[in-house]
């Protein structure tokens, strides 16, 4: 039995968000649920195919990376993937 993992990505809608999501999607580990927390007002095309299978949570204002709590009762592990560290 594989262990499930939540990947939580806080974002303000950066230009790197697509790349971040694709990075999680292309991993070989299969039991992953990706949650993107949109922190504050941002322009984002949530209908893009890159968001298929990704849970989007919108916060009404910028609360910082710790502004979301997730019910971890359905997973064994959770990690924050802070896309600010992505560079070209």
N, C-alpha and C positions, 0 to 999 in steps of 0.2 A: 504494500500500500504506500503510495507516494504521499508526502506531506504537502499540504496546500500552503500557498504563500500569497499574501496581499502585497502589492507594490503600490505605494501611495506617493503620488507626485503633486506637490503643491506648485501652483503656477499662476502667473498674472497674464497668461496668454502670450508668452514669449514666442519669437519666431522659431525657437528650437523645440517647441512642443511636439510637432509632428515627428521630428527626429527621435525625441525621447520615447514617444509611444511606439514607434517602429522598432526601437532598440529593445523594448520589453517584449514586443510581439515576436521578434525573431530569435528569442532565446530557445534553447532546446528543452528546457524544463517546461512541462505542459500544464501543471496544476497551479496556474497563476491567475489571480484576479487583479486587474489594474484599475486603480481609482485615481482619477485626476480631480484635484480640488482647485477650482478656479477662484482665486482669492481676490475679491473685489470686482469692479467693473472692467470687463475686457471684451474686445471684439474677437469673436471666434466663430468659425463655421463648423458647428457641431454636426452638420450633416455630411461632412467629409467622410470618405470611406475609411480613413485612418482611425476614426473613433469607433468602428464596429467592434463590439465586445468590450469596450471600455466604459466604466461607470463614471459619469460626470457629476460632480457636486459643485454647485455654485454658492459661494458665500456672498452676502450682500455688500460687504466692505472688506478692505484689506486687514486681516487679523494676524498675518504671519504664518509661518510653516506649522506652528503648533496649534493652529486655530480649529482643527478638526479632530474629533475623536471617532474611532471606528470600532464597532462591535466585533471583537476578535474571537467571539465564541465559535465561529464557524471556520477558523483557520488556526494552524499551528504557529505560523510565522508572519511577521509584517516588517516591511522595510520602507524607509523613505528614499525615494529617488529624486534628489534635488537637481533639477536640470541646469541650474546655474553653473554647474561644473563642466557642462558640455562646451567644448571648443571646436572650432572648425579644423 
